[in-house]
Each structure stands twice: as C-alpha cells, then as structure tokens.
Amino acid sequence: MVSSNCMKKNLLLLVILCLGYFSYEYIYKAPKYSEGQEVMHFEATLLDGNSFDLRDLQGKYVLLDFWGSWCGPCRKESPHLVSLHKEFHNRSFDNASGFEIVSIGIERSEESWLSAIQKDNLDWEYHILQSNRFQSSIAQAYNVKEIPTKYLLDTKGKVISVNPSFPVIREFLLKG
C-alpha cells in the first residue's frame, strides 16, 4: 500500500513538472508580439543582394515566415505558401496595395537554404538568411524559439494574427 506522504510527494512533483512545462511552452516559447501590436521594423540583405527594410512594405499585407530548410514541418508548408503567393500577390485589396511574403531562413547552411528555396519553388523576392539560427538578430527580436513561426501583418505593420493557419490567412485575404 502506498503511503499518504509518498502520494503527496508524487502529486507535488507532478504539479512542479506541469508548471515547468507551462512556463516553457507559454512563456519561453511565446512569440514576442501579439494581435494588435506593431512589430519592430528591421533591415536585412535579401537573397539577391539587395537591401531590405520592412518599412518599405507598409501599405501591403505581409506574412513574415520564419522557417528552415532543415525543418520538416516548414518544408511541408511550402506548397501552401506558394499557393497563397500565386493567388494574392497581384491581387487588389480595398485596404492594402498588395500582399507579400517575407521568408526568414533560420539556418546554418546557406547552401541548404538556397537549395530548399529552389526545390520548393519559393519564387517571391523577399528571402532573408539568418545564419545564426535562433541566435540571429531578427529571430531574437521576434522571440522566435521554434519554427515555423508566422506573423500576418496589416498595412501599418501591426499583427493581425500569430501563427495563423493557411485557411485563416486565405479567408482574411479574400475579405481584404
């Protein structure tokens, strides 16, 4: 028969483990920005060598996509991203002058990143390499601790949604 003290110790241990898991999942891994907040603007160099400033996309809907060539779930999302881009990139919106995807590669290997972009037909112009993975400046500025992570932004750089599903993004853009 299990003693009452043993049961209490096991219950306490379970509570501590649950609190630790909650802290990790909902505090440590939480994206920095939430709905309605304006994101930090950043500058970077694009795949083609041109300079990029997130402010230049104001007036458009923007999907920031943090991903990695080594990330299975990220690569599974590629066809959905390609489809969104094809459907909405040149679309006219009542409240926006367009839709853009900004892919931020959380990488160690530029070669793998370039290969994944080509293989997955990620044919939009905004590709940014962050070669220090989660220690990179943009990932840290957005508190990206896991990928894929997505921010759907409005025309002023405010968060519409964090990690929205593709049907949610599509529905929003159809109404836009």
C-alpha positions as CSV (number, residue, x, y, z in Angstrom):
1,M,0.0,0.0,0.0
2,V,1.3,3.5,-0.9
3,S,1.7,5.8,2.0
4,S,0.0,9.2,2.1
5,N,3.3,11.0,2.2
6,C,4.5,9.2,-0.9
7,M,1.3,10.2,-2.7
8,K,1.7,13.8,-1.6
9,K,5.3,13.9,-2.8
10,N,4.3,12.4,-6.2
11,L,1.5,14.9,-6.6
12,L,3.8,17.8,-5.7
13,L,6.3,16.6,-8.3
14,L,3.6,16.3,-10.9
15,V,2.4,19.9,-10.2
16,I,6.0,21.2,-10.4
17,L,6.5,19.4,-13.7
18,C,3.3,20.8,-15.1
19,L,4.3,24.3,-14.1
20,G,7.7,23.9,-15.7
21,Y,6.1,22.7,-18.9
22,F,3.6,25.6,-18.9
23,S,6.5,28.1,-18.3
24,Y,8.5,26.6,-21.2
25,E,5.6,26.3,-23.6
26,Y,3.7,29.5,-22.9
27,I,6.4,31.9,-21.6
28,Y,9.8,31.0,-23.0
29,K,8.5,29.9,-26.5
30,A,5.8,32.6,-26.8
31,P,6.3,34.9,-29.8
32,K,7.2,38.5,-28.8
33,Y,4.3,40.2,-30.5
34,S,0.6,39.5,-30.2
35,E,-2.5,40.7,-32.1
36,G,-2.7,44.4,-32.4
37,Q,0.9,45.2,-31.6
38,E,3.2,46.9,-34.0
39,V,6.2,44.8,-34.8
40,M,9.8,46.0,-34.8
41,H,11.0,47.0,-38.2
42,F,14.2,45.5,-39.4
43,E,16.7,45.8,-42.2
44,A,18.5,42.9,-43.9
45,T,20.1,41.8,-47.1
46,L,18.0,39.8,-49.5
47,L,18.9,36.6,-51.4
48,D,19.6,38.8,-54.5
49,G,22.0,41.0,-52.5
50,N,19.6,44.0,-52.4
51,S,18.8,45.8,-49.1
52,F,15.5,45.2,-47.4
53,D,13.6,47.4,-45.0
54,L,10.3,46.1,-43.6
55,R,9.0,49.7,-43.6
56,D,9.1,49.6,-47.4
57,L,6.2,47.1,-47.3
58,Q,3.9,49.4,-45.3
59,G,0.6,49.7,-47.2
60,K,0.6,46.0,-48.0
61,Y,-0.4,42.9,-46.1
62,V,2.7,41.0,-45.1
63,L,3.3,37.4,-44.0
64,L,6.6,37.1,-42.1
65,D,7.5,33.4,-42.3
66,F,10.3,32.1,-40.1
67,W,11.4,28.8,-41.4
68,G,14.3,26.5,-42.0
69,S,15.5,24.2,-44.8
70,W,16.2,21.5,-42.2
71,C,12.7,21.8,-40.7
72,G,10.2,19.1,-41.9
73,P,7.0,21.0,-40.8
74,C,8.4,24.1,-42.5
75,R,9.0,22.3,-45.8
76,K,5.5,20.7,-45.7
77,E,4.1,24.3,-45.6
78,S,5.9,25.3,-48.7
79,P,3.2,24.4,-51.2
80,H,0.6,26.4,-49.1
81,L,2.9,29.4,-49.2
82,V,3.4,29.1,-52.9
83,S,-0.3,28.8,-53.4
84,L,-1.0,31.9,-51.2
85,H,1.6,33.9,-53.1
86,K,0.2,32.9,-56.5
87,E,-3.3,33.7,-55.5
88,F,-2.8,37.0,-53.7
89,H,0.5,38.6,-54.7
90,N,-1.0,40.6,-57.6
91,R,-4.5,41.0,-56.1
92,S,-6.1,44.3,-55.5
93,F,-7.4,44.9,-52.0
94,D,-9.7,47.6,-50.6
95,N,-7.4,48.3,-47.7
96,A,-4.0,47.3,-49.0
97,S,-1.8,47.8,-52.1
98,G,-0.8,44.2,-52.2
99,F,0.4,41.0,-50.3
100,E,4.0,40.0,-49.8
101,I,5.7,37.0,-48.1
102,V,8.9,37.7,-46.3
103,S,10.8,34.4,-45.7
104,I,13.3,34.5,-42.9
105,G,15.6,31.4,-43.0
106,I,16.7,30.2,-39.6
107,E,19.8,28.4,-40.9
108,R,23.4,27.2,-40.5
109,S,23.9,26.3,-44.2
110,E,23.4,28.9,-46.9
111,E,23.7,26.1,-49.5
112,S,20.8,24.1,-48.0
113,W,18.7,27.3,-47.7
114,L,19.3,28.1,-51.4
115,S,18.6,24.6,-52.4
116,A,15.3,24.5,-50.5
117,I,14.1,27.8,-51.9
118,Q,14.7,26.5,-55.4
119,K,13.3,23.0,-54.8
120,D,10.2,24.3,-53.1
121,N,9.6,27.0,-55.8
122,L,9.5,29.8,-53.3
123,D,9.5,32.4,-56.1
124,W,8.8,35.6,-54.2
125,E,11.6,38.2,-53.8
126,Y,11.9,38.6,-50.1
127,H,14.2,35.9,-48.8
128,I,16.4,36.7,-45.8
129,L,19.1,34.4,-44.4
130,Q,19.7,34.3,-40.7
131,S,22.8,32.0,-40.4
132,N,22.9,32.0,-36.6
133,R,19.6,30.3,-36.4
134,F,17.7,31.2,-33.3
135,Q,20.6,33.4,-32.1
136,S,20.2,35.7,-35.1
137,S,19.2,39.3,-34.6
138,I,15.8,39.0,-36.3
139,A,14.8,35.7,-34.6
140,Q,15.7,37.2,-31.2
141,A,13.9,40.5,-31.9
142,Y,10.7,38.5,-32.6
143,N,11.5,35.9,-29.8
144,V,11.3,33.1,-32.4
145,K,12.3,29.9,-30.5
146,E,10.6,27.4,-32.8
147,I,9.8,27.2,-36.5
148,P,7.6,27.5,-38.4
149,T,6.5,30.8,-36.8
150,K,4.4,33.2,-38.8
151,Y,3.2,36.8,-38.3
152,L,0.4,38.2,-40.5
153,L,0.8,42.0,-40.6
154,D,-1.6,44.7,-41.6
155,T,-0.7,47.7,-43.8
156,K,0.8,49.6,-40.8
157,G,3.0,46.7,-39.5
158,K,0.6,45.7,-36.8
159,V,0.0,42.0,-36.0
160,I,-3.3,40.6,-37.4
161,S,-2.5,37.1,-36.3
162,V,0.4,35.0,-34.9
163,N,0.8,31.5,-36.4
164,P,-2.4,31.6,-38.3
165,S,-3.4,28.5,-40.3
166,F,-3.4,28.8,-44.1
167,P,-7.2,28.7,-44.3
168,V,-7.3,31.6,-41.8
169,I,-4.8,33.6,-43.9
170,R,-6.6,32.9,-47.1
171,E,-10.0,33.8,-45.6
172,F,-8.6,37.1,-44.3
173,L,-7.1,38.0,-47.7
174,L,-10.3,37.2,-49.5
175,K,-12.1,39.6,-47.3
176,G,-9.3,42.3,-47.6
